[in-house]
Amino acid sequence: MRNVQGAAMARYWPVLKAREGEFKALGKLRDHDVSRIHPLFEVNPSGDGPTKAGLNFVRKIREAAPAGLVLGVDTTYVRVNDDGQPLIREIANDLAQWGIPIAPVIRLHDSDEHLSACGEAARLHNETAIVRLGSDTTDPDPVADAPRISRALSIAKISTDRCHLVVDMAEVSSDRDVSRAELAVRNVLDSLDSQGWASIVVVSGAMPSAISTLPRNEATPLTRWDWKLWKRLADRSPDFGDYAIAHPALPGTGARGPLPSLRYTASDNWWIYRWARYETGGNDSFYDLCQALVASGHWPAEGSDFSWGDSELARCARRQPGPGGATQWRAWGTSHHLTHVMGELASPPAS
């Protein structure tokens, strides 16, 4: 049954893009954190076609996923393989052979064929699925969603007690957004909370789509509106989900050779570091960035022991070789973020 014992028991459900940096951070989870986190991966399209995208995803999960970690898999952006068959079926079959458990994600606009494939995938693994409400453009609507949920689960042949309900509010970027999202989530909980879900998760994201307009050579705070939303809902005891240090939308190709940068999570803010390059080029100014970070008030008391990402950032602060690039910076920032949020959920502040 769903956790109803209070916010201190909340679990963490980060929604992660299937990119190299996120996989690197996942692979560095500590053993004691594996049972506290339930990552939900969105499979990204590939220029080589959907089948290749699925194969790449399976390979990266095999390389990165710690033993015992259960992953949610959402194929919204890559629904079918090259033969027109549901990609979730192919991913589930491949990962089952490697003993890596997943929970397929069901969206209410999925085709009947896809819903059936999600049911097959669930039965192949832990007989568990994830129902994900909302989208980038539409808030969850319990009146319209309730009959669609019943229909989807009937086609998939899964009962609600084997499903986690993810209420996804997508981007929240202001106090007004948080108020709107809080009302929508409460409406969903009032209507659907009594249906016996395995858990209910509130997900939102507050990282902007780009940080290229922020100042250079100084740390800029950005409010974690997603965390504020969850704290406002503490009386309803949902699990917490966010988009880690990424924007909710599907990522683009991004700028080539971005400035040395870091998205570093603290209690109520992210601190965004962007450092100008030296005239000689390269990423050596990332060392200066890290020196500023470890001298700041938001560097954790545990220092380099806080997470794998922090150990790498501390190494760079000592100017040891390897300032990294965009993939490494995202991996280190994500590693710190995951550890930070799990710590917050273990002893959450008052709402």
Rosetta blueprint (number, residue, H / E / L):
1 M L
2 R L
3 N L
4 V L
5 Q L
6 G L
7 A H
8 A H
9 M H
10 A L
11 R L
12 Y E
13 W L
14 P L
15 V E
16 L E
17 K E
18 A L
19 R L
20 E H
21 G H
22 E H
23 F H
24 K H
25 A H
26 L H
27 G H
28 K L
29 L L
30 R L
31 D H
32 H H
33 D H
34 V H
35 S H
36 R H
37 I E
38 H L
39 P L
40 L E
41 F E
42 E E
43 V L
44 N L
45 P L
46 S L
47 G L
48 D L
49 G L
50 P H
51 T H
52 K H
53 A H
54 G H
55 L H
56 N H
57 F H
58 V H
59 R H
60 K H
61 I H
62 R H
63 E H
64 A H
65 A L
66 P L
67 A L
68 G L
69 L L
70 V L
71 L E
72 G E
73 V E
74 D E
75 T L
76 T L
77 Y L
78 V L
79 R L
80 V E
81 N L
82 D L
83 D L
84 G L
85 Q L
86 P E
87 L H
88 I H
89 R H
90 E H
91 I H
92 A H
93 N H
94 D H
95 L H
96 A H
97 Q H
98 W L
99 G L
100 I L
101 P L
102 I E
103 A E
104 P E
105 V E
106 I E
107 R E
108 L L
109 H L
110 D L
111 S L
112 D H
113 E H
114 H H
115 L H
116 S H
117 A H
118 C H
119 G H
120 E H
121 A H
122 A H
123 R H
124 L H
125 H L
126 N L
127 E L
128 T L
129 A E
130 I E
131 V E
132 R E
133 L E
134 G L
135 S L
136 D L
137 T L
138 T L
139 D L
140 P L
141 D L
142 P H
143 V H
144 A H
145 D H
146 A H
147 P H
148 R H
149 I H
150 S H
151 R H
152 A H
153 L H
154 S H
155 I H
156 A H
157 K L
158 I L
159 S L
160 T H
161 D H
162 R H
163 C E
164 H E
165 L E
166 V E
167 V E
168 D E
169 M E
170 A E
171 E E
172 V L
173 S L
174 S L
175 D H
176 R H
177 D H
178 V H
179 S H
180 R H
181 A H
182 E H
183 L H
184 A H
185 V H
186 R H
187 N H
188 V H
189 L H
190 D H
191 S H
192 L H
193 D H
194 S H
195 Q H
196 G L
197 W L
198 A L
199 S E
200 I E
201 V E
202 V E
203 V E
204 S E
205 G E
206 A L
207 M L
208 P L
209 S L
210 A L
211 I L
212 S L
213 T L
214 L L
215 P L
216 R L
217 N L
218 E E
219 A E
220 T E
221 P E
222 L E
223 T E
224 R L
225 W H
226 D H
227 W H
228 K H
229 L H
230 W H
231 K H
232 R H
233 L L
234 A H
235 D H
236 R H
237 S L
238 P L
239 D E
240 F E
241 G E
242 D L
243 Y L
244 A L
245 I L
246 A L
247 H L
248 P L
249 A L
250 L L
251 P L
252 G L
253 T L
254 G L
255 A L
256 R L
257 G L
258 P L
259 L L
260 P L
261 S E
262 L E
263 R E
264 Y E
265 T E
266 A L
267 S L
268 D L
269 N E
270 W E
271 W E
272 I E
273 Y E
274 R E
275 W L
276 A L
277 R L
278 Y L
279 E L
280 T L
281 G L
282 G L
283 N L
284 D L
285 S H
286 F H
287 Y H
288 D H
289 L H
290 C H
291 Q H
292 A H
293 L H
294 V H
295 A L
296 S L
297 G L
298 H L
299 W L
300 P L
301 A L
302 E L
303 G H
304 S H
305 D H
306 F L
307 S L
308 W H
309 G H
310 D H
311 S H
312 E H
313 L H
314 A H
315 R H
316 C H
317 A H
318 R L
319 R L
320 Q L
321 P L
322 G L
323 P L
324 G L
325 G L
326 A H
327 T H
328 Q H
329 W H
330 R H
331 A H
332 W H
333 G H
334 T H
335 S H
336 H H
337 H H
338 L H
339 T H
340 H H
341 V H
342 M H
343 G H
344 E H
345 L H
346 A H
347 S L
348 P L
349 P L
350 A L
351 S L
